[in-house]
Amino acid sequence: MWTVVFFIVTIDDSMNKTHGTDIRTAILLLFLTLSLVFTSYVFSESSSLYPEINRLDYSDLNYRQLQEDIEFYHKASGSGKTLPPLMFYSYRISDSTNIFSLAAEAGLTYDTISSLNRIGSSLEDLSGRVLLLPSQPGVFLPLNPNSDLEYIALSWRASQLEKAQKLNIRGEEYYFYPGEAFHDVERAYFLRILFMNPLPKGIVTSGYGMRESPFTGHQTFHNGIDIAAPLGTPVYAARDGVVIAAGNNNTYGNYLEIAHAGGYSTFYGHLNKFFVELQDQVNSTMIIAEVGSSGLSTGPHLHFEVKRNGKSRNPASLTPGLE
């Protein structure tokens, strides 16, 4: 590049006497052009850090290489041999591809692809995103989590961080656990089936978030979901757990709270009566209470909350049937 510039400058020096400003302008334009070319070159070099897969079939050479890498990993791990180096390939998602079809075509688990690319839910729209596909299955955990799923995954593995590989991927630090998969709670959270509907015969009458209070008429934040049903309708535990609170107060009347794995708990309010006691073990098939209208209530319904580490979460995003 510099040889070309020097040659043209030399020509410019010999011709400048007759062409003056025109030649100087031409040189300036040349420098600008070369600068753009150089910038484009550097950008393309950095963007090609991860070989690009254009088609998820064997007509694409990078896809073929990915499949060979994955096969090599499985053979090595199955025989106890030293694992091959971890490689990454990039792939731009088309409108018709979801996390499950991508995982099937790539020969990887959705746990692997979603954790590496920080996909927090199976419901996320991936259209147009450029995702990385690794040559080994496993779970990737960012050192700086920013979603419930990432916090849950790190909490499960807090005692095993020293055993993980530490990687820098796209400028972010990750822990990598080769061959691992999501735990049950992580998988349920990713699939948005962490809890079952505690009142499957009920009708949602008030959602999570800001609403007009039926008692004051003012806008207030509703920490749960109200599900209406006839008085005495059975209420089920939303997930296996342990009863950590059972009592009565002026607001929720008869209530229960159950602790679950992963730092979660569920709260059940306005009950007619409940059938469990403190420290009882419950499962998701167990009837724990009946719908009532105790406390501040406009009629028979269940006030259902989901919390994680004491902070409320939208039950509809974690419980099928409450959308």
Summary of the structure (lengths in Angstrom):
residues: 323
radius of gyration: 29.3
end to end distance: 60.8
largest distance: 101.9
contacts: 964
relative contact order: 0.09
helix: 33%
strand: 29%
